Amino acid sequence: MSPPPSANNIATPLGGPLRIVVAVDGSAAANRAVSHALSLVQGRPGSEIFLVNAQSMDTLDVSDISAVMRVDADRRLAARQSRIALRHATALCRKAEASFVARAEIGPPAETIDRLAREVGAHQIVMGTRGLGTLGNLFLGSVAAKVVRLARVPVTLVK
């Protein structure tokens, strides 16, 4: 496997394999984004989808945070929330027999999505335009706007 291209030299190969980062929060819009990414890689051998769910203290349920006493418990809660958010997206990728990696990350969502895209040499980012509510879940409307500002690669927003 060749190393990802540098951030200054990212070009989508015509008909070649793609690396697509898809932001996932468990919402219907995020699942539509996964389906769109799957349609983009169809018929492009060697393509890979990177599903990412970013959890921060702002995205965890307020009642859950108040019950948490230790950093380890915070991480376990974030991991559980990510597993739930990624469940349907991973099922869609498996059903499509697409090559994918699911990543559960802790950090500010927009910055985390952009960082992962740069790390893997993504050709593009795909995400829903609006996610779940602001309490306890990722609100992709505001996150999407920030990703568009941060990203050095094309960002496709799916309704």
C-alpha positions as CSV (number, residue, x, y, z in Angstrom):
1,M,0.0,0.0,0.0
2,S,1.5,3.4,-1.0
3,P,1.7,6.1,1.6
4,P,-1.0,8.8,1.5
5,P,-0.1,11.8,-0.6
6,S,1.0,15.0,1.2
7,A,-1.7,17.5,2.1
8,N,-0.5,19.8,-0.8
9,N,-0.7,17.0,-3.4
10,I,-4.1,15.4,-3.0
11,A,-5.8,14.7,-6.3
12,T,-8.6,12.3,-7.0
13,P,-7.3,9.6,-9.4
14,L,-9.5,9.4,-12.4
15,G,-11.1,6.0,-12.0
16,G,-8.5,5.0,-9.4
17,P,-9.0,4.1,-5.7
18,L,-10.5,6.7,-3.4
19,R,-10.0,7.4,0.3
20,I,-13.1,9.0,1.7
21,V,-13.7,10.1,5.3
22,V,-17.3,9.9,6.4
23,A,-18.5,11.7,9.6
24,V,-20.9,9.4,11.4
25,D,-23.2,10.2,14.4
26,G,-25.9,7.6,14.0
27,S,-28.4,10.0,12.4
28,A,-30.3,9.3,9.2
29,A,-28.4,12.1,7.5
30,A,-25.1,10.5,8.4
31,N,-26.3,7.1,7.2
32,R,-27.3,8.7,3.9
33,A,-23.7,10.2,3.7
34,V,-22.3,6.6,4.2
35,S,-24.6,5.4,1.3
36,H,-23.4,8.2,-0.9
37,A,-19.7,7.4,-0.1
38,L,-20.4,3.8,-0.9
39,S,-21.8,4.8,-4.3
40,L,-18.6,6.8,-5.0
41,V,-16.3,3.9,-4.3
42,Q,-18.4,1.3,-6.2
43,G,-16.3,-0.1,-9.0
44,R,-13.1,1.5,-7.8
45,P,-11.0,-1.4,-6.4
46,G,-8.6,-0.4,-3.6
47,S,-10.9,2.4,-2.4
48,E,-11.3,2.8,1.4
49,I,-13.9,4.5,3.5
50,F,-12.9,5.9,6.9
51,L,-16.0,6.1,9.2
52,V,-15.3,8.5,12.1
53,N,-17.3,9.4,15.1
54,A,-15.9,12.1,17.2
55,Q,-17.0,12.4,20.8
56,S,-16.3,15.4,23.0
57,M,-17.7,16.4,26.4
58,D,-20.2,18.6,24.6
59,T,-21.6,15.6,22.7
60,L,-22.1,13.3,25.6
61,D,-25.4,13.3,27.4
62,V,-25.5,15.9,30.3
63,S,-26.9,13.3,32.7
64,D,-24.2,10.9,31.8
65,I,-21.5,13.5,32.4
66,S,-22.8,14.3,35.8
67,A,-22.5,10.6,36.8
68,V,-18.9,10.3,35.6
69,M,-16.3,10.7,38.2
70,R,-13.0,9.7,36.4
71,V,-11.3,10.2,33.1
72,D,-11.4,6.4,32.5
73,A,-15.2,6.5,32.9
74,D,-15.4,9.4,30.4
75,R,-13.5,7.4,27.9
76,R,-15.6,4.3,28.4
77,L,-18.8,6.4,27.9
78,A,-17.4,8.1,24.8
79,A,-16.4,4.7,23.4
80,R,-19.9,3.3,24.1
81,Q,-21.5,6.3,22.4
82,S,-19.2,5.9,19.3
83,R,-20.0,2.2,19.0
84,I,-23.7,3.0,19.0
85,A,-23.2,5.8,16.4
86,L,-21.1,3.6,14.1
87,R,-23.2,0.5,14.3
88,H,-25.5,1.2,11.2
89,A,-22.7,2.8,9.2
90,T,-20.5,-0.3,9.6
91,A,-23.4,-2.6,8.7
92,L,-23.9,-0.6,5.4
93,C,-20.3,-0.9,4.5
94,R,-20.2,-4.7,5.3
95,K,-23.4,-5.2,3.2
96,A,-21.8,-3.3,0.3
97,E,-18.6,-5.4,0.8
98,A,-16.6,-2.1,0.8
99,S,-13.2,-1.7,2.5
100,F,-13.6,0.5,5.5
101,V,-12.1,1.5,8.8
102,A,-14.3,2.6,11.7
103,R,-12.7,5.2,14.1
104,A,-14.0,6.3,17.4
105,E,-12.2,9.5,18.3
106,I,-12.3,11.9,21.3
107,G,-12.0,15.6,20.5
108,P,-13.7,18.5,18.9
109,P,-15.7,17.0,16.1
110,A,-14.8,19.3,13.2
111,E,-11.2,19.5,14.0
112,T,-11.1,15.7,14.5
113,I,-12.7,15.0,11.1
114,D,-10.3,17.3,9.4
115,R,-7.3,15.9,11.2
116,L,-8.2,12.3,10.2
117,A,-8.8,13.4,6.6
118,R,-5.2,14.8,6.5
119,E,-3.7,11.8,8.3
120,V,-5.1,9.2,5.8
121,G,-4.6,11.4,2.7
122,A,-8.4,11.5,2.0
123,H,-9.5,12.6,-1.4
124,Q,-12.7,14.0,0.1
125,I,-14.9,14.2,3.2
126,V,-18.6,13.2,3.1
127,M,-21.1,14.1,5.9
128,G,-24.7,14.8,6.6
129,T,-25.9,18.3,6.7
130,R,-27.7,17.9,9.9
131,G,-27.2,15.3,12.7
132,L,-28.8,14.6,15.9
133,G,-29.8,17.2,18.6
134,T,-27.2,19.2,20.5
135,L,-27.7,17.5,23.8
136,G,-25.9,14.2,23.9
137,N,-25.2,13.9,20.2
138,L,-23.3,15.5,17.4
139,F,-25.0,18.4,15.7
140,L,-23.7,18.1,12.2
141,G,-25.1,21.3,10.9
142,S,-22.6,23.5,12.7
143,V,-19.9,20.9,12.5
144,A,-20.4,20.6,8.7
145,A,-19.9,24.3,8.3
146,K,-16.7,24.2,10.3
147,V,-15.3,21.2,8.4
148,V,-16.0,23.1,5.1
149,R,-13.9,26.0,6.4
150,L,-11.0,23.7,7.7
151,A,-10.7,21.0,5.0
152,R,-8.2,21.1,2.3
153,V,-10.1,18.6,0.3
154,P,-13.6,18.7,-1.2
155,V,-16.5,18.3,1.3
156,T,-19.7,16.7,0.1
157,L,-22.7,17.5,2.2
158,V,-25.6,15.0,2.0
159,K,-29.2,16.0,2.9
